[in-house]
Amino acid sequence: MRSADYAELLEPIDGASPCGEPLDYDPGFLEFERATRAGPERQAGDQTVAGEAPDWRHVADLGVELAGRGKDIRIAVALARAWLATEGFAGLAGGLSLIAGYLDGYWDELHPAPDADDGDDQTIRLNALANLRDSAGLLAEIRRIPLAAARGVGSFAFNDWQAVRHGNPDGEGPTLAQVEGAFGETGPAALDEASAAIASCLASLAAIEGSIRTHVGPGDTIRLDPLKDLLAQVKSVIDDHRPRRTADPVDIDAGRQDDPPQPVSGGIASRADVIGLLDRICQWYRTNEPSSPVPILLERAKQMVSRDFLALLMELAPDGAPQFRNVAGLRSLGPIEEDED
């Protein structure tokens, strides 16, 4: 099964048990967990050589078979990594869509089950999802996925792009001209597909975080900002190298005389203009200062643009919202409804 067929794994396994049985002690699951681990490091003279990477095609095959018998967050997260390694960003998009579908449609029955002896504590599930932001796991693997390739030179990943942007301080690796040349030789369709796949990844991550907030609450939730920020940086690099499309001609006579005046260049006339400006600022930071935390803060600010005062209060200081409602005499208005991300 390829990642594009992930929806098949969202079908109920059985009418009486839609998520199947727990697989923790199933021999196939134990083999699957072993298969996802990299080989041990080894010494080669004075150098430490990284262990052999998992056989991700084998991991994907095992994971699909297991997912047909039990819906488990741990299996879905590993499938996302396996599909990334074997299919690129389209594979990661399928894996994250699978996780989002699991959380949205099967939270109550999903494996691993919460700890019933500790008030249905969700730690085991949150730990499984936290692997999505593992700097030595998924994040490192994303950095190594080829973004562009050129004949006679090879392929280049986000790691290579960052290195050439900083002048290759170690004196090794490709040059900026080589990387730019590879992007020039990469077909526009491939860049478009990668950009669209990453956009799908970001949408799924928003859905995943939304499900966590809904079922766990703000106090115990996890944030996937490291993964979201990295994907946004990679997408920015890809988008900067996509061919510019010629805009469709505009019929200057089509507008009505009573249309509102358009803002002058650089002006801000709507919330959409605000979001667009924040996007441009984020893109600059991700391209020129990728280690800066500013884009993370601005992405959160973008989510607040459309919210009213009470919704913002719920987001920034949820404990203070009830007191404000009492002081302002808003108790008759019913519960505060939070905007969906």
N, C-alpha and C positions, 0 to 999 in steps of 0.2 A: 504493500500500500504506500502511495505517495502522500505527502502532506496535504495536497489539494483535496484528497478524499477524507479529510479528518471528520467531516460531518457524519460519516458512517459510525464513528466511535461515540457519537452523541446520542445514538438511538438507545432506548432502554435495553438492557441485557435480558431481563425477564420481567414479566408483568408484576410478579410478586416481589421481586428484588431487582429494581431497575439498575442498581450499581453492582450487582453480583456479590460474590462473597469476598471477604478480606483475603488477600494473597500473601500476607506477611511471612508465612511459613511454607509457602508453596515452593517446591524446588526450582520451578521456572523463575520465580521472582528473585530467589537468592542468586541464581545464575545471572539474571539481569543486573542486579546490583553490582556483582563482581565485574561484569562486562563494561559498566560505565566508568570504572576506575582506571586511571592511567597507570602505566607500568612504573616501577620504582626508578628513581634517579640512579645514575651510575657514574663512576669516576673514570675519566679518560686523561691520564696524566695529571696535570694541575687543574683541569677543568671538570666541572660538574655538568653532565649531560642529562637533559630532561628525559624522563621516562617515556616509553612508547605510548602514543595516543590510543584511546580506545578504538576498536573497530566499530565505527559509528553505523555502518550499514547493518552489521550484526545486531547492534543495540536497537536499531529501528525495527528490525524484524522481530526480535524478542518482545519489544515494547508493544507493538501492534497486536501480537498474539495475546499478550497478557491483558491489554486494554479491552480485548473482546470478551474477557472473562470477569474483569473487575475494573471499575472506574476508580482510579487512584491518582491523587495529585502528584505523588512522587514519580509515577510512571509517566504522566503527562509532561512534567518538567524535563525529565530525561529525554522524552521523545522530541521536545522542542530543540534540545541541544543536538540530538542526532540528526534531525531534519535540517537544522542550520548547517551542519557539517557536510551533509550529502546533497542539499539542494540550494544552499545559500539563503538569502533573506526571505525568499518565498517560502522556504521550509520553516524558518522561524515564525513567519506570519501564521502558517497553519498550526504550528504547535501552540502559540499563544492564543489563537482562536479556540483551540480545543480546551485549554485551561479555562478561558473565560466562559465557555459553554458549560463546562463542568460546574463551575462555581455558581453560575446563574440558574442552571436547571436542576442541579442535584445536591445542593448544599447539605440538606438534612441526611441523605443516605451516603454521601461521598466518603471514600476511604482516603487516608486513615481516619477512623472515627475519633471524635474528641474524647477526652478523658472523663468518663462518666463518674469516676470516683473523686473528681476534683471540680465538680460543678460544670461539667462539659467544657473543660478548659481546651482552648483551640491551639495550644502551643505547637503540637505536633504538625498541624496543618500549616501554621504560619512558618515554621522552620522549613517545611518542604518548599513553600513559595519563596522563602528568603534565598533559596539557591538561584533564583532568577537574577539576583544582584551580586553573585559571588565574583569577586574580582579575579580570582584565579581559575574560575570555571567559565561560565557563559560569557562574561564580559571580555575575558582574554580571547575567547574563541571568536567573538564578533570582531575584535580588532585584527584578527588574522584572515578574515574572509576576503578574498580578492574583490576589488572594486573595479579594476581596469587591467588590461593586458595588451602587450604589444609583441609582435613577432620579433624573435631574436633577442628580446630583452627580458620577457617574463611578465608575471602578474604582480600587482601591487595592492596592498591592503591599507586599511586605515593607519596601522602602525607605521607603514612606510611613508604615508602622507605626513603624519605628524613629525617623523624624523627629518624629512627634507624641509619642512617648514621651519625647523629649528636648526637647519644647516648641518645635519648629521654630525653632532658633536663628537661621536666616537670615530669619525673618519671612515666609517664603513657604510655599505648599503648603497642604494640608488641615488641618483642626482635628481634635482627638481625637474630638469629638462626631460629626463627619462620618464618620470612619473607623469608629467604633463603630456608627453608624447603618447604614453599609453592611454590616457583618457581620450586623447584625440583619435586614437585608433579604435576605441571601444564604440560599438554601434549605439546610436541613440536609443534604439528599442531596449537594449540591455540596461542602460542607465534609467530609462523611464520605468522599466519593470522593477528594478531595485528600489527606486524611490517610492513607487506605489506600495511595494511590499513593506517597506519600513513604516510608511504611513499607516498601513493596516496593523503593524505591530504596536504602534503607539496608541491606536484606537482600542486594541484589545487590552493593553496595559491599563488604560483608563477604566475599562469595564471591570477588569480584575480588581483594581483598587476600590472601585465602587461597590462591588460585591463584598469585599472584606469589610468596608465601613458599615455596610448594611447589616451584616450578620455578626460581626465581632464588636463593633463600636469603636469610637475614636481613641479610646484609651489604650487598647491592646493591638491596634492595627500596625501594619508595616508599610513603609513607603518604598516604592521601587524607583526612586529618583536616579540612582546610579545607572540603571539600565535605560531609563527614559532619556536621560541626558546624553548618554553615549550614542544611542540610536539617533537622536536629534542631530548630534554632531556629524555622524556618518552621513545622514541624509543631506545635511547642509553641503558637505563636500561633493556629494553626487550631484545635487541640484546645481551647484556652481559650475559644473562641467557639462551639464545637459545643454544641447543646442538651443539657442533662443528662438522661439517660434515668432513668426511675423504675426502681429495682431490683426484680427479681422478689420477691414475698413469700416469706419464709422460714418453713418449717414448724418451729416451735420444738420440736415433739415428735418430730421425725425423728431427732435425735441419740441415740446409745446412751450408757448410763451410763459405759461404759468408754472413751468418746472422751477423748483428751488434753485438758486444760484449754486454752482459748484465751487468748492473751496479752491483757492489759489494753490499753486504748487507748494507742497510742504504743509498745507493747512490741515486742520483736523476738524471734521464736520460731523462725525458720528462715532459710535463705539467701534464699528468695524475699522475705522481709520486708526483708532487707538490700538486695537489688536494688531493691525498691520504694522504699525510703527514698532510695537514691542517685538514682533517677529523679526523685523530688520535688525533691531538691536541685539537680539539673541543670536542671530546668524553671524553678526560681526564678531561677537565674543567667541562663538564656537569655532570660527575660522582662525581668528588672530590670537585669542587667549583661551585655548580649550580647557585649561585648568581652572579658569575663573568660576566662582559659584554664582555669579550674577545671573546667567540664564536660568538656573534653578529657581531663583526668587522671582524672576520675571514670568516664568511659566505659571507659577502660582498666581501672580498678579493678573495674568490673562484670564484665569478661571473666575476671577472676582469681578471682572469688568461689568458683567450683566446683572450682578446681584444687588439687591437693595440693602438698606442699612441693617435690617434684622438678619438677613441671610449672611451678610458679612460678619455680624457679631457671632452668629452660630459657628462660622468657620474659624474665626480668630480667637474667640473667647466664649466657648459654648457654656461655661459655667456662669457667665454673667448675663446671658440672655434672659433667663426667668426674672432676675431682679429688675432688668430694664423694662420688661413688659409690665411688671407690677407698678413701677414708678410712673410709666407712661400711660397706664390705664388701658393696656391692650389685651387684658385677659379674655375679653369677649370675642377676640378675633380667632380663637382656636389655635391649634398647634402651628408652629413655624414650619413651613415646608422648605426644605433645602433644594436648591437647584441641582439637577443632575449634571455631572461633568460630561 
